[in-house]
Amino acid sequence: MVSGKPVTIQIGKYGRGSLPRIDGEGKTPDTLLLRNVEFWEVQDLEITNLGTNRAPWRTGVRVVTDGFGTMRHIHLRRLFVHDVNGDLRKEQEGCGIFFESRGGNDSHFDDLLIEDCRVVRTDRNGICQRGGGRRSSRSLHVVIRGNLLEDIGGDGIKLWGSDGGLIEHNVLRGGRTRCDDYAAGIWPFDCDDTVIQFNEVSGMKGIKDGQRFDSDYLCRRSVFQYNYSHDNEGGFMLICAPSNSFCAGTIIRYNISQNDGISTARVFHFAGRASDTKIYNNTIYVGTHQNLPLLQFTDWNGGWASGTEFLNNIFYADGSVSYHWGRSGGAMFENNVFFGSHGEIPPDMRAITNRPPLIKPGSGSDGFDSLKAYKLRASADFPRGRTVPDNGGRDFFGNAVATNLPPCIGAAELKRWQK
């Protein structure tokens, strides 16, 4: 302690040259292990752990609070973590960067940052958490920001046991590339008030789950906003909970999805007891090669979704989409655009079937800079949507969205409001 303030320990590169390399060679479970320590910052290192054979729980970096109580201020920055061949089974999954709360004493993290790292060819997962089980042991102030993940065997980024977590400005290219069980791109489990924003996810493989995003069970008030999803085989969004659990109050707003879902998949999948989900001002583009459900509702142990709202979305189908409702209840639609080949359009008293005035939908590629095609041409006569309170205050492109005036429909707002 210096003048009553904790001393921060820093590990990393100094001087010029390539990153210092730490190689576990598969001979140790964790190439870098931080256990029951505080105020550590690790940065600018190359870390790998490739063995002759896969091993359960093998990691590149493991951070663990084990009966320690509150483990504070762990920052990981600009690490290059690659080629970690952990087990591909979810029950004993390996990971590139792994942080875990276990033991008693309400062990959890407070102020854990993973920023500007590159994670490549790690199995099973990229960056993920395990934790808690009790609300008193949920981690706080967890931020995962600005990371690039490529060719991940299973899940990309997963929070498990955090409140108020923030996952933003990450790029995931290629997930679920090797595992045989269920995996998704970015998702929370057993978390409240997670914000997932400004991320790009593409190249998720397969349909177990295979979506770019997942609002999973034991979660409340998860927010997915300002994200870009494209070319994910499993689809765009999973919202799920078994009948004896919950996934409540998810908000999905101002996202752009392009070409998500192969023909045996779906764009949105509601599995089980998801309640009070609000989906508004998204732009969903289905390409000419796609023929799949836009919305698919299924049960999970007898549980069905309820109270789902769809407001002000653009569902633009150059391909063909259908709707599979199952025994879900209470879905409400208002002011949505259903353009193109839509099976039977859901009941929406203000449904619009005219072509929306997007500049060039379907022409996005890698990177947010490719999405100018999803901006709106100035069109005074195209209908506006329903006012949504607490709408986040901005659109996908950063333009202000008024809280007291009807917004444009879709993820883009005109720079100046027009009557």
Order of alpha helices (4+ residues) and beta strands (2+ residues): beta-beta-beta-beta-beta-beta-beta-beta-beta-beta-beta-beta-beta-beta-beta-beta-beta-beta-beta-beta-beta-beta-beta-beta-beta-beta-beta-beta-beta-beta-beta-beta-beta-beta-beta-beta-beta-beta
